[in-house]
Amino acid sequence: MPKISHHQKNCLVTDGDCFLKDLRLPYCTISSLRQMRVGDVFELMDFYGPPMFTDGKPQSASASVERVRGGLRFSALWMLHVGKTKLRGHMWCSGFVMVLRPGRKFEMVKETDIGHLKLFVRIIRLATRLADMAKKAGDKDAAYKMRPLITTSVERLGHYIPFLDKIADKPRR
């Protein structure tokens, strides 16, 4: 969780480098975020895994950053039942807005969005952990498609990841 400090206006400010380190994103991400125009969207990740029920549809995980008037909207969804998330398999982080300030600082618009920030960081880190597991298992394609990245490349989005079948529990009836 990034270190949050209080600003003189009673708003929440966090250091961008610590925030990116928690998200396991590269240092150059802030420059990409600054270049975004209103309406631009970066899909950090978007992939599908095994269904929870035998007759169910594949579950998904996704995260995105959208440039809106007045800041950046972060949103994420995790519906995969793999790993340690079995007890809390469904996580959803609605779009909370942060403003990118000079000096590589992020400012939260609402103080009540701190819970959404924690969920967003958790979802991104879960995807990063799964990508690392796939890489260690030798599945570089799955690792590439699951790792959260800021890129305009769309060929890595929206794929079913067979590697997740190996580590997931059998579907329920």
Helices and strands as residue ranges (DSSP letters): E 4-6, E 12-15, H 16-23, H 29-34, E 41-49, E 59-68, E 71-78, G 83-86, E 91-101, E 105-108, G 111-113, H 114-136, H 140-146, E 159-160, H 163-167
